[in-house]
Amino acid sequence: MTGYTQPFKQITVSSEITGKCISMLADTGDRIQDNRLVARIDSTFIELDLTANLLAREEAERQLIEEEKTLARYMSLIAQKSTPQARLDEVRLAADLHRIAQKKLDNEKERLEEKLNRHTITAPPGWVVIEKFIDAGELVQSGQPIARLGDFGRLLIPLSVTFRELQSLLRATELKLYLPDIEKYVPGIIYTSSPVFDPKTRKIEVKIQVDASHSDLAGHQLRGGMRAELVIESQTVTQTFLVPASALLRRYDTHWLEKSTGDLIPVIVLGITEDGNSTIISGKQLEEGQRYRNSPAPTTPSGE
């Protein structure tokens, strides 16, 4: 069976904000580095807002320090009964309001920093850019796709199989796939098998997973579109056998096999191997373990 490799997963990264793209840090075919960067959106106004927030927090902190000093002084006066309780309450309220204002500014700082982070578009490290949708200098809208990426650390090979072929795959202790493009064999496992079948082909979709970091693939970088071949053994409904081409007798447009006793058994020829040395046959009287002459004498059967 033949299939073609595709990335294990694909994602599309998009912008969460509107702004001008000031740098596109990954092109088609590039592998995302450990810094995870894909693109940057202009963040000038957010940075100005963060600077204003910093100044406001410094001002609020100084005011709170002064309010706390005033509160301490009035608490000392109230202990000496030198000031009314109402005045102390006013000072305490002013200090509390400054604490609340400071917390609001801290919350605004976190919101602005989170918004600033969203001006940097990131992706999982090691993934490869399949397609990019923008370039530096373009205006990006919120929700607009930036790039499509794929995980090529593992590959999937979709195949369409019959139910009996699927059962053979599930029974197999090991799946070996041959990649003719690089002349390498690599082990695979069944990743998914569809619970339904394609009504047109009447076959079931199965995806075989291959680990691109396997030791046998050292020095080879796998990618999508590589051909993969998988040989499976599947028991069919009819009994079919492979015999040497020289074992067949042909008379009156019928093929025969000759037992050691001289008895002739009629068979149906289904095909021949590519080298022409063997023939695929079927027959009602054929069973596993039976022995036939490899080079029978060309006699004409009678009474059959």
N, C-alpha and C positions, 0 to 999 in steps of 0.2 A: 504494500500500500504506500502511496506517496502523498505527502503533505508539505506545507511550506511554513517556515517559522514566522512567528509574530511575537511582539513583546508580551511579557507576562501581564502587565497592566499599562493602561494609558490614562493620563489625566490632562485636563486643560486648566491652566492657571489664568486667572482673570484679575483685573484691577478692582479694588473695592472703593476707590476714590476717583474723582475727576481731576485731571491735570495734564501737564505736558511731560512727555517721556524725555528725560534728559540723558539717559544712557540705556542701551540695550546690551546686556553683558553676555548673552549667549546666542549663538547663531545655529542654524539648522545643522544637525550632526554633532554639535558640541556636547560634551559630557559635563553635567553640573558639578562644580567643585565643592569642597567641604564647606565653603562659606555660604552655599545654597543660593547665591545671588543669580537672578535672571534679568531684572530691569529695575530702574529707579525712576520714580515720578517726582517732579519738582515739588519741594517741600518748603519753599521760602516763607510762605505765610504761616505755616505751622511753627516754624522755628522762631518767627517774630512773636507769635502768641506765647511760646514757651519763655522767651526772654521777658515779655511783659508779666507773665505769671511769676517768674523768679523775683522780679522787682517788687511785685505786690506781696509775695510771701515774706520777703525781707522786711518790708514796711510793717506788715501785720505782726511779725515776730517782735520788732522793736516796740510797737505800741503795746503788745501784750506784756512785755517786760516792765514797761512803765506802769501799766494798770495793776500788775501784781505788786509792785512796790507801793503804789498808792493804797491798795487793799491791805497790805501788811501794816502800813502806817495807821489807817483808820481802825483796824482791829486793835491796835495798841491803844488808840484814843478811846475806843469804846470800853476797853477794860478799865480805863481811868475815869470813865463816865464824863469824858470831855467833849463828846460829839454825839449827836442824836443817832438812834438806830436807823432811821430812814436814810441818812447820808451814807452809812455803811452799806445798806442794801443797794443804793444806787451805784456805788463803786464796785460792789461784787457783781452786779448785773453787767456793768461795762466790761469787766474782765471776762465774764462768761461769754459775752457776745463776741469779744475778740478771739476767744478760743474757737468758737463756732466758725467765724470767718476764716480762721487759719485752716481748719479742717476742710472747708469748702475749696480753698485755694490748693490744698494738697490733692483733693479729689480731681480738681480741674487739671492739675499737673499730670496725674496718671492718665486722664482721658486724652490729653494732648500728646503724651508720649506714645500711647497706643495708636493714635491716629498717625503719628509720625512713622511708626513701624510699618503701617500699611502703605506708605509711599515706597517701600522697598518690596519688590515682588520676589518671592523665594520659591524653591522647589526642592524635592528630596535629593540629597547628594548622590551622585553616581548615575542618576537618570539621564537620558539622552534626549535632546531637543529633536522632535520629529518635524515640527513645523512652527515657524514664528509668524505672528500676525501683524506686528508693528515694528517700526524703526525709530531710532532716536530723532526727536524733533516733532513727532506727531502728537496730536492731542488725543488723550485717552479718556473715554467716558467710564463712569462707574458701571461695573459688570462686564466691560468689554474684554474678550479673550486676548491674552498676551502671547501665549505659546502653548503648543501641545507637546507633551513629553511621554516617553515610554520607559518602562523598567526592562532593560535588556540583560539584567543579571540572571534572570530566568527567562526561558522562552516557552511558548506554547505552540503545539502543532495540532491543528484541528483535522480530524479525520471523520469520514462518514462510513459507518460499518453496519452490517446486518446484525440481527440479534445473536446469531450463532457466533459471528466474529467477535462480538462484544464479550460473550461468555468465554471465548478462547483467550481474549486479552485479560479478563479478570482471573482466569486460572493460571496464567503465565507467572512463573516465579521471577522472571526478569525480562524486561523489554530492552532490546538493543536497537538503536536507530543508527542508520548509516547516513552520513552527510557527504554526498559525493563531491560537493564544491570544495571541501577541504580534505576529502578522503579520510575521514575519521569516524569511528564508532563512539557512541555516547549512550549511557544508560538513561532510561526515562521511566516515568511513573504516570499512571492515570490521574489527571488532575480533576476532571469532571466528566460525567457522562449524562447526557440529556435524558430525562424521564419520558420524553415523547420522541416521535420520529417525524422526519420531513415528509409531508404527504406527496410530494412530487417524486422524490427518489426512494421513498419508503425505507430510509436508512436513519440511523441514530448518530447524532454528533457526539464525538468523543474528543477530548483535548488531552494530549500527552505533554507532560511537563519535562523540560530538560534544564539541568543546571549548567549555566554557561561558564561557571568557575571550576568545572570538573578538571581534575589533573590531566586527563587525556587531551584536553583542549588547550593546554598551555601554549601560549604564543599565537592563538587564534582568537580573534574577536568576532563573536557571533552577532548577527544582525537579522532583521526581518527579511523574508523573501528567500531564505536559503532552503534548498530542497532537502527533504528528509525522507528516507525510505525505511519502512518497517515490514518485516516478514513475520507473519503469524500463521500458525497451523490451526485450521478449523475443520472439524468433522462435518461433512455434508450429509444430506439425507440419503443419497444413493451411495453404494459402495464403489469407490474408484480406487484403482491400483496403478502403480508404475512398473512396467516390465521392459526388458530389453527389446528393442525393435526386431531383433533376430528371432525372438521366441514366437512371433506371430506367423500363422499360416493363413493364406488368403486363397479361397476358392469360391467361385460363383458369387462374387461380391460380398462374401461373408468372411469374417476373421475368426480364427480358432487358436486355442492353446492345446498342446498335447501333453497329457500326463505321462508318467513313466510307464504306465500300463498300456499305453497306446490309445487310450480313450481321448476323444476330442471334445473340447468345451467351447461353445460359441461365445464370443465376446463382442462388445461394441467399442469401437475406437472413438475416443473423445478428443484426442489431440496428440501432439508430439512435443517433446522438449526442444529448446532452442538449438541444441547441438545435433538433434536428429537421431541420437543414439537410443532414446527411450520413448516409449509410447504410453499414453494414459488411456486406460481401458476400464470398462464397467461390464458387469454380467451378473445374472441372477444366481448362477452356480458358484460364483467366486467367493472365497472366504480367506481370511488371514491364515497364514501358515501352510497353505497348499503349495505343492511343488510341481513344476512343469519343466518340460525340456527347453533348454536354452536355444538349441539349434535343431528343431525337428526336421525329419525328412519330408520333402515336398510331395506327400501323397494326397490322393483325392479322397475325402471322407465319403462314406456311404452309409445309408440308413440313419442319418441324423435328421 
